[in-house]
Amino acid sequence: MSFLKETADDVRLVARGWRWGRRAQVPRSAEQWVPPARSTVFRTDWSRRRPAMAAREVAQKAGLEPLFRSQVRTRVEGLDVLERTSGPVIFVANHASHLDTPLILLSLPDAWRRRTAVAAAADYFFDTWWRAVGSSLLFNTFPIDRRGGAMAATPGEVLADGWSLVIYPEGTRSTDGWVGRFRMGAAFLAKEYGVPIVPVAHRGTFAAMPRGQGWPAPGRRQLTIRFGEPLVAGPDENVRDFAGRVKDAVAVLLDEDGTTWWEARRRAAAGSTPDATGPKVAQWRRVWEQTESPRADAPARRLHAWRS
């Protein structure tokens, strides 16, 4: 018995020290002083071909969607904007949780979902072969290198092939659930390739599964998601101004989801939409406020009476 116990202890010790998936074991406090590793190019064009598309359809509809629906409840608003829009488009959304991507993809009509790819961080989702293959197959992701390395495919190439994109301009998940600084990559792509941006705002994913949590909280938390009117860059509008307009549109959608369509539109017209970055208070208070899920019994508030 002593021999078996010692052997088990040795196995546990090795398991704790083993570099599973070859991920670096550098303390987070020291990461800024570690030279960035050269990115490995991972090709994802195979995931946008017919065999992979067929496999993804089965995996999403027969596996991912039933699992997702069993863990959370969702309310989707604004999909009618896609009926008046022809692809491809760039879906620009706030980013608070790993639940964001399945929420967006599973909320889209099937025809849109099948032709939508997701930009994902190369240093996280493509750092190991099994994570790269899994995310590419299930979510149709392609790598975006946040450290400036070489990539096998660029967002522009994917967009030019007729695929819509999901892009999170914040670049990473929020640490407190509030919207962070928007980078200008999505606005640049939209202007460069002449495609519209569809702003997307969702609430509840941070409360259901915040950063650092590996599974949704019990109790089937409520998630809400809203799709806004497509935005097109003006001929004389620069990328910075367009990116600011996109962020403002996401903020209006978040305000609309938390109040009413009419109240949000009045505040938007008056230039008094609440700042999506949140109040300037202590960090624990910011996190505390975002741990509350949206109301499950809130009625649909999007009005269309005056829309032509």
Secondary structure in CASP SS format (residue, H / E / C, confidence):
PFRMAT SS
TARGET T0000
AUTHOR 0000-0000-0000
METHOD secondary structure of the structure
MODEL  1
M C 1.00
S H 1.00
F H 1.00
L H 1.00
K H 1.00
E H 1.00
T H 1.00
A H 1.00
D H 1.00
D H 1.00
V H 1.00
R H 1.00
L H 1.00
V H 1.00
A H 1.00
R H 1.00
G H 1.00
W C 1.00
R C 1.00
W H 1.00
G H 1.00
R H 1.00
R C 1.00
A C 1.00
Q C 1.00
V C 1.00
P C 1.00
R H 1.00
S H 1.00
A H 1.00
E H 1.00
Q H 1.00
W H 1.00
V C 1.00
P C 1.00
P C 1.00
A C 1.00
R C 1.00
S C 1.00
T C 1.00
V C 1.00
F C 1.00
R C 1.00
T C 1.00
D H 1.00
W H 1.00
S H 1.00
R H 1.00
R C 1.00
R H 1.00
P H 1.00
A H 1.00
M H 1.00
A H 1.00
A H 1.00
R H 1.00
E H 1.00
V H 1.00
A H 1.00
Q H 1.00
K H 1.00
A H 1.00
G H 1.00
L H 1.00
E H 1.00
P H 1.00
L H 1.00
F H 1.00
R H 1.00
S H 1.00
Q H 1.00
V E 1.00
R E 1.00
T E 1.00
R E 1.00
V E 1.00
E E 1.00
G C 1.00
L C 1.00
D H 1.00
V H 1.00
L H 1.00
E H 1.00
R C 1.00
T C 1.00
S C 1.00
G C 1.00
P C 1.00
V C 1.00
I E 1.00
F E 1.00
V E 1.00
A E 1.00
N C 1.00
H C 1.00
A C 1.00
S C 1.00
H C 1.00
L C 1.00
D H 1.00
T H 1.00
P H 1.00
L H 1.00
I H 1.00
L H 1.00
L H 1.00
S H 1.00
L C 1.00
P C 1.00
D H 1.00
A H 1.00
W H 1.00
R H 1.00
R C 1.00
R C 1.00
T E 1.00
A E 1.00
V E 1.00
A E 1.00
A E 1.00
A E 1.00
A H 1.00
D H 1.00
Y H 1.00
F H 1.00
F C 1.00
D C 1.00
T C 1.00
W H 1.00
W H 1.00
R H 1.00
A H 1.00
V H 1.00
G H 1.00
S H 1.00
S H 1.00
L H 1.00
L H 1.00
F H 1.00
N C 1.00
T E 1.00
F E 1.00
P E 1.00
I E 1.00
D C 1.00
R C 1.00
R C 1.00
G C 1.00
G C 1.00
A C 1.00
M C 1.00
A C 1.00
A C 1.00
T C 1.00
P H 1.00
G H 1.00
E H 1.00
V H 1.00
L H 1.00
A H 1.00
D C 1.00
G C 1.00
W C 1.00
S E 1.00
L E 1.00
V E 1.00
I E 1.00
Y C 1.00
P C 1.00
E C 1.00
G C 1.00
T C 1.00
R C 1.00
S C 1.00
T C 1.00
D C 1.00
G C 1.00
W C 1.00
V C 1.00
G C 1.00
R C 1.00
F C 1.00
R C 1.00
M C 1.00
G H 1.00
A H 1.00
A H 1.00
F H 1.00
L H 1.00
A H 1.00
K H 1.00
E H 1.00
Y H 1.00
G C 1.00
V C 1.00
P C 1.00
I E 1.00
V E 1.00
P E 1.00
V E 1.00
A E 1.00
H E 1.00
R E 1.00
G C 1.00
T H 1.00
F H 1.00
A H 1.00
A H 1.00
M C 1.00
P C 1.00
R C 1.00
G C 1.00
Q C 1.00
G C 1.00
W C 1.00
P C 1.00
A C 1.00
P C 1.00
G C 1.00
R C 1.00
R E 1.00
Q E 1.00
L E 1.00
T E 1.00
I E 1.00
R E 1.00
F E 1.00
G C 1.00
E C 1.00
P C 1.00
L E 1.00
V C 1.00
A C 1.00
G C 1.00
P C 1.00
D C 1.00
E C 1.00
N C 1.00
V H 1.00
R H 1.00
D H 1.00
F H 1.00
A H 1.00
G H 1.00
R H 1.00
V H 1.00
K H 1.00
D H 1.00
A H 1.00
V H 1.00
A H 1.00
V H 1.00
L H 1.00
L H 1.00
D H 1.00
E H 1.00
D H 1.00
G H 1.00
T C 1.00
T C 1.00
W H 1.00
W H 1.00
E H 1.00
A H 1.00
R H 1.00
R H 1.00
R H 1.00
A H 1.00
A H 1.00
A H 1.00
G C 1.00
S C 1.00
T C 1.00
P C 1.00
D C 1.00
A C 1.00
T C 1.00
G C 1.00
P C 1.00
K C 1.00
V C 1.00
A C 1.00
Q H 1.00
W H 1.00
R H 1.00
R H 1.00
V H 1.00
W H 1.00
E H 1.00
Q H 1.00
T C 1.00
E C 1.00
S C 1.00
P C 1.00
R C 1.00
A C 1.00
D C 1.00
A C 1.00
P C 1.00
A C 1.00
R C 1.00
R C 1.00
L C 1.00
H C 1.00
A C 1.00
W C 1.00
R C 1.00
S C 1.00
END
